[in-house]
């Protein structure tokens, strides 16, 4: 039950839903999320960490880069929640704008300073 509560709390924030929207498009590093949502590195990292801890994201290291993607292989209720989020996020002008800014986002520095950086 604790995992379900953690997952539902993770989904109860607009910024985290907007991040999921980006990651449904493609894998992203912290700086790409920052640019697409026009938020600080701290805010992007904190929210990515919450989604990762709740089991919705995978973290992959590539050199200094911390790259996040949707944990498609998630089990049980998380898969159902991700499916519901995917359906609910369609047809939003705000989210369309986020995706458009993501297309223009670039990796701006070694590792972007994201969570998990050594």
C-alpha positions as CSV (number, residue, x, y, z in Angstrom):
1,X,0.0,0.0,0.0
2,X,2.9,2.4,0.7
3,X,4.1,2.1,-2.9
4,X,0.6,3.0,-4.2
5,X,0.5,6.0,-1.9
6,X,4.0,7.1,-3.0
7,X,3.0,6.7,-6.7
8,X,-0.3,8.7,-6.3
9,X,1.5,11.5,-4.5
10,X,4.1,11.6,-7.2
11,X,1.3,12.1,-9.8
12,X,-0.5,14.8,-7.8
13,X,1.7,17.7,-9.0
14,X,1.4,19.7,-12.2
15,X,5.2,19.9,-12.8
16,X,5.6,16.2,-12.4
17,X,2.8,15.5,-14.9
18,X,4.4,17.9,-17.3
19,X,7.7,16.1,-16.9
20,X,6.0,12.8,-17.6
21,X,4.5,14.4,-20.7
22,X,8.1,15.2,-21.9
23,X,9.4,11.7,-21.1
24,X,6.5,10.1,-23.0
25,X,8.1,11.8,-26.0
26,X,11.7,10.8,-25.4
27,X,14.5,10.2,-22.9
28,X,15.7,13.5,-21.4
29,X,18.4,14.9,-19.2
30,X,17.8,17.4,-16.4
31,X,18.8,20.4,-18.5
32,X,16.4,19.5,-21.3
33,X,13.5,19.3,-18.8
34,X,14.6,22.7,-17.4
35,X,14.5,24.3,-20.8
36,X,11.2,22.7,-21.9
37,X,9.4,23.7,-18.8
38,X,11.3,26.9,-18.0
39,X,12.1,25.8,-14.5
40,X,15.3,25.8,-12.3
41,X,17.7,22.9,-12.1
42,X,16.8,22.3,-8.5
43,X,13.1,22.1,-9.3
44,X,13.7,19.8,-12.3
45,X,16.0,17.5,-10.4
46,X,13.7,17.3,-7.3
47,X,10.7,16.4,-9.4
48,X,12.6,13.9,-11.5
49,X,13.9,12.3,-8.3
50,X,10.3,12.0,-6.9
51,X,9.1,10.3,-10.1
52,X,12.1,8.0,-10.1
53,X,11.6,7.1,-6.5
54,X,7.9,6.3,-7.1
55,X,9.0,3.8,-9.8
56,X,7.8,5.7,-12.9
57,X,11.2,6.5,-14.4
58,X,14.4,4.7,-15.3
59,X,17.7,6.4,-14.8
60,X,20.5,5.7,-17.3
61,X,24.0,7.0,-17.0
62,X,25.9,7.9,-20.2
63,X,29.3,9.3,-19.1
64,X,28.5,12.3,-17.0
65,X,24.9,12.5,-18.2
66,X,21.9,11.3,-16.2
67,X,19.2,10.4,-18.6
68,X,15.6,9.7,-17.6
69,X,13.0,7.7,-19.4
70,X,9.6,6.2,-18.7
71,X,9.9,2.8,-16.9
72,X,7.9,1.0,-19.5
73,X,8.6,-2.4,-17.8
74,X,6.9,-1.2,-14.6
75,X,4.6,-3.7,-13.0
76,X,1.1,-3.8,-11.6
77,X,-0.6,-0.6,-10.8
78,X,2.1,1.7,-12.1
79,X,1.5,0.5,-15.7
80,X,-2.2,1.3,-15.3
81,X,-1.5,4.7,-13.8
82,X,1.0,5.5,-16.6
83,X,-1.6,4.5,-19.2
84,X,-4.2,6.7,-17.5
85,X,-1.7,9.6,-17.4
86,X,-0.8,9.1,-21.1
87,X,-4.5,9.3,-22.1
88,X,-5.3,12.2,-19.8
89,X,-2.3,14.3,-21.1
90,X,-3.5,14.4,-24.7
91,X,-4.9,17.6,-26.3
92,X,-3.5,20.3,-24.0
93,X,-2.1,23.5,-25.4
94,X,0.3,23.9,-22.4
95,X,1.6,20.3,-22.9
96,X,1.9,20.9,-26.7
97,X,4.1,24.0,-25.9
98,X,6.3,21.9,-23.5
99,X,6.8,19.3,-26.2
100,X,7.6,22.0,-28.8
101,X,10.2,23.6,-26.4
102,X,11.6,20.1,-25.8
103,X,12.3,19.7,-29.6
104,X,14.5,22.8,-29.3
105,X,16.2,21.9,-26.0
106,X,19.9,21.0,-25.9
107,X,22.2,19.5,-23.4
108,X,24.0,22.5,-22.0
109,X,26.8,21.1,-19.8
110,X,28.6,18.1,-18.4
111,X,25.9,16.0,-16.9
112,X,23.6,19.0,-16.3
113,X,24.1,18.7,-12.6
114,X,21.2,16.3,-12.2
115,X,20.5,13.9,-9.3
116,X,22.8,10.9,-9.1
117,X,25.8,12.8,-10.4
118,X,29.0,11.8,-8.7
